[in-house]
Each structure stands twice: as C-alpha cells, then as structure tokens.
C-alpha cells in the first residue's frame, strides 16, 4: 500500500470525528476508532448496517430508536437510506451524546458517513431540531406500509433525471406496480385484510430492492420503483424476480391456499425526459400488463433509444 494512503487511513482512524464507509449492500467496509466505539463494534467486525442497528437496539445502546417496533423502523429507514446523493441529520445516542450525521452516496451505492458531536447545543434548540427532523421524516413516509411515500418517490425520480450518467451508460428506469384484483380482495376479506396484504407486499419487495434503487407507495395499491443507472434488461430481470417472489407468498395463515400477484409497467429514461413523461409511459405499460392477463411485466411500447 502506498505510504501516503497509509498515512491518510491512519489519520482517519484516529480522528475524533466519527467516520465509516458502507458498500452497495450496506455492509461496513471501513470504520475508524470513534465509530466503532460509538456503535459497539470490535476492531475487526464488518457487519451489515441493519444487523448492527438491531443488535444495539436490543441492547438499548447506540442510536436512540423511539419506535418500539424495530422491524417497522428499519423498513421505513431503509426505504430512504442511501437514496439521495447527500443528506444531513441529527441523531441522539443512548449515552446522552447528540450527533450531526452526514451521508454521501456515490452512483454505485457506496456511502461515506461522517458524524460530529454537537452535544453542547442548548437543550431547547436540540428539542426543536428533533421535532423538525421527526416531522420531515413523517412527511416522506407512507403511514400504512412504513416505506417511502409518493412525495419521496417523485423527488427521487426527478433526481434521477437530473443526474444522468454519461451517454453510453444506462440512463435509468422507472416502474409502477399494481396489486392485482385488490378491490375484490377488499370486498371478499375486508379492508383490514387488504391493509395487511399491502404491508406484506411492501415488506417483501423492499427485501429485493437494491441500495441504489428507491421503492415506495404511490397511493392505494400502486407502488413506484426508481432504478438509476439501470438498463431495461437489468430492470426487467429484477422485476421478474419480484413477481415470482410475490406469486410464491402465502400471506394469510388462516387461508393457506390464498395467494396474490401484481402487475408492473416499466419505462426507460429518454432524452430530455421529465418526471411526468416517464411516469406516463410506465403507467401506460402497466395498463397493458393489466389488460394482458395481469401477474406480469410490460415494458413501454415505444421506448426511446436503446438503453442496454
């Protein structure tokens, strides 16, 4: 290793600023001494971020998580984590420390986390800032499923169009999902069962979404998936896996034979595209999928230039 690089890593390791790097799978690949101390990691551990957070939640240490349902909290958090190039926020730690945290994400989904101790801020000011952050998070979260909401998805769609990669690279795709026969499910089993189905659908799809993608609820039984720097072929392959996964689920223990499906419409970014333009093409493709038998993916009928 180059001596200058060794020196840089040594300085990063010993600074009092908290520093960590996560890869596209949200696995820790580097953490300095301060980060490992703050989040109770040994010198050699390189865990997945959700696993680290769950362990600390169970031990009541590290980041303060006010939601008593960790699974709901982690699902909501992962639907937004790493989905924007940069964000900054404040977080409370069980030992009374107050941190100013920043996350910088590259096009491959790697994330640099840097945090500074701001515990000395006045208590009243901290309380007001916490309330602001909670309100902002709530404004970007779907109440029922706990994943990103329509506003967040549309923001990420606009961001994808504004940050297009070089012309020879895949420009990105957008998909709309619709749970098949949802009205009939509601009419037959009741709205409470329908809500449970949407929650299970959101949970199952979220487990298959890549770090660089963003999945959220658009409204009703419709969901959106933003896929930056992804070709039509890559996006179609991913969505086909999702369709197969949902098809295999048996979400009602009292009805072991019950299954459900969803249809999807997919569109690729075209030159000078707009959020409404690509949304409309994905919606038209979804209409085609629904009227061709459901439980399938349809790709826009008149895509732009090849997006391989």
N, C-alpha and C positions, 0 to 999 in steps of 0.2 A: 504494500500500500504506500502511496506517495506520502512523504513526510509532512507535507503541508496539509493533506487531508487528515492525517492522524492528529495533527495539532488542532484542526477545526473540530473534529469529533471529541477530542479531549476537552476543549473549551465548552462545547455544547453539553458535555456530560457533567461538568462541574458548576455551570452557572446556576444561580438561584431562580432563574426563570424556568418554569415547567415546560418541557419540550417532548413531543412524541410524534412519530410518523406511523401511519397505518396504510396498508396496501389496499388494492381494489376489493378484497374480500373482507375488509375491516379487521385484519389481523395486525397486531403490533409488530413492527419491524425494527423500530428504534425507540428507546425511551431513556432520558437522562436520569441521573440520580434523584433529582427533585420530583420528577413524575412518578418514579417507582415508589418513592416514599409516600406521596400523596394518595396513590391508588393501591398501595399494599401489594406490590409486586416484588418478587425476588429478582436478583441480578440477572437471571437467565430466562425468566418467563417471557413468552411472546404469545399471549392469549388473543382470542377474538375479543373485540370490544364488548359485544353483548354478554359474553361469558364473564368478563371481568366485572362488568356492572352488576350482573346478577349475584356474583359471589359477594361483592361489597354490600349490595342491598340486603342480602340475607344476614350479613354480619353487622348491619347498621353502622357502616363506616363509608368513607369516601364521599361521593356526591350525595347530597340530600335529595331523595326522591319522595315527594309528598303523596303521590298516588300509591295507595296500599296494594294495588293490583300491578305487580311488576310486569306481567305479560302484556297488559294493556298499555302500560307506559312505554315499554320497549318497542312495541309495534308502532305506536304513534311517533316515537322519536326516530326510528329507523326510516319511516316514510319521508322524513325531511333531512336526516343527517347525510351530509356529503352531496346534496343535490344542487347546491349553488357553489360558484367558484370561491366565494369568501363570505363568512358571516362572523359576527362578534356578539357575545352574550355574557351575562354574569351567572355564576353558579355558586351555590352555598355548599360548604363541606361540613361534615358532622363535627369536626373538631373546632368549629366556630370560624374557620377561615372563609373569606369571601374572595372568589377568583374572577378575574376578567379573562375570558377564554376566546381565542380566535381559531378559526378553522379555514385553511386554504387548501383547495382541491384542484388537482390538475385534470387534464382531459382523460387520463387513464383511470381516474378514481382514487389515486393516492392522495392522502390527506396529511397535512402538517398541522399539528395542534400546538399552540403556544399559549401559556397562561401566566398571568401576573397576580400577585397577592394585592388586593385592594381592601383588605380588612379595615384599614384605618378610615375609610369613608364614614361619615356620620350615619348613625343608625337610622334616622328618619329618612335620609336620602336613599340608603340601601333599600328600605322598605318600599319607597315609591318606585324605585327602579325595578324591584322584584315584581311588583304589581303590574308594571308596564310590560315586562317580559312574559308574564303569565297571560295577560290579555292578548299580546301579539301571537303567542303560541296557539291560544284558543281560536283566534281569527283565521288560522291556517289549517285547522284540524276539523275533520268531519266528526260530528257529535256521535253518530251511531257506531261507526266502524273504528274510529280512533286513528285512521290513516289520513293522509293529506286530503284537503278538500278541493273544490272546484277552483277557488281563487289561487291556491298554491300550484295546481297543475297548469293553469293558464299562464301563470308567471314563469314556470319552468319551460313551457312551450315557447313563449316569447324569448326567453333567454337562449334557448337552443337555436332559434332562428337568427339571433343577433351574434352568436359566437360560432359561426360556421367554420369548419376546418378547411384546409386547402382544397382546391377544386378536384383533385384526383382522389381525395379521401371520401369515405361515405359521409353524406351530409346529415343523416339522421332520419328518424321516422316517428310517426305518431299513430297510436291505435286507440280505438274506442271499443270497450267490452260492454255487452248487454246480457244479463242473466235471462236465459230462455224461459218463456211461459211464466214469468214471475207473477203476473196478475192471477193466473189460475192457481198458483201455489198459495197466494194470499187468500183467495176465495175458498180454497179447499181446507187449508190448515190454519188460517188466521194470520193476522198481521204480526203477532209476536213471533210466530214460526218464521214468517218471511224475514223479519229483522234478524233472527238468529242465522238464517241462511246467508244473508248479506255479510254478516260479521265473519262467518266461516269462510265465505268466498274471499273476502278481503285478506284474511289471515293466510289462507292457502296460497294466493297469488303473491302476496308480499314475500313469502319464503323463496320464491323463484326469481324475484326481481334483482337485477344486478345493481351493484353500488352506483354506477353512473346513470342508471335509469330512475324514473320517478313515476310511482303508481299512486293514484288517488281516486276518490269518488267524485264523479261529476254531478250526481244527483239521482234520486230514485234508485233504479237497478243498473245505472250506467256508470262505468269507470273509465278512466283515461290512463294511458301509459306513454310517457315521453322517453324516446330512445335516442339519445345524442350519438353522433358518430357511428351510426349503425346502418348497414345496408338493408334493402328489402329482404334479401335472402336470410340474413342473420336474424332480423326481426321476426320473419315468418317462422323460422325454426324455433325460436324461443317461445313464441305464442302457441305454436303447435304443442309444445311440451306442456304449457299451461292448460290448454284444452284437454289434453289427455289426463292430466292430474285431476282436474275438476270432475271429469267424467268418471273417474275411479272412486271418488269420495262417496261415503255413505254417512251423511252428516246427522241423521236422526236415529239415535239408539233405539227408540221405541218403534221405528219403522225401518228395519234393516234392509228392506228391498228398495227404499227410496233413493233415487239418485237425481242429479240435475246437471245442466250443462250451460254453456254460454256461447254466444256468437261474437265475432270480432271483425272489425273493419280496420284496415291498415293502409296508411298513405306515407309516401316518402317526400322529403323536403324537395321543392323545386326552386328554380332561380327566382329571386325577388318574392319569395313566399311570404305570406302573412299568417298570423295565428288563425284567423277566421278562414283563410283559404285552405290550409291543410286540415283544419278541423272539419270543414265541409266535405272534403274529399274522403276523409276517414269515415265520416258519418254516412256518406253515400255508399261506401264499400260495406259498411255494417248493414245497411238496408238490403244490399244484395245478398249478404250472408244469411240474414233472417228469412228472406223470401226464397232462398235456395235450399231450405230444409233445416236451418239452424245447426247448432253444435259444430260450427266450422269457422274457418278464417276466410275472409275475402280481401283481396288486395285491390287497391284503387284501379278502376277500369281504364283510366287514361293517365298513367303516371308520367312524370317529367322525364328528363334524360336518364339513362341507365345509372343506377345507384348501387353498384356492386362493391 
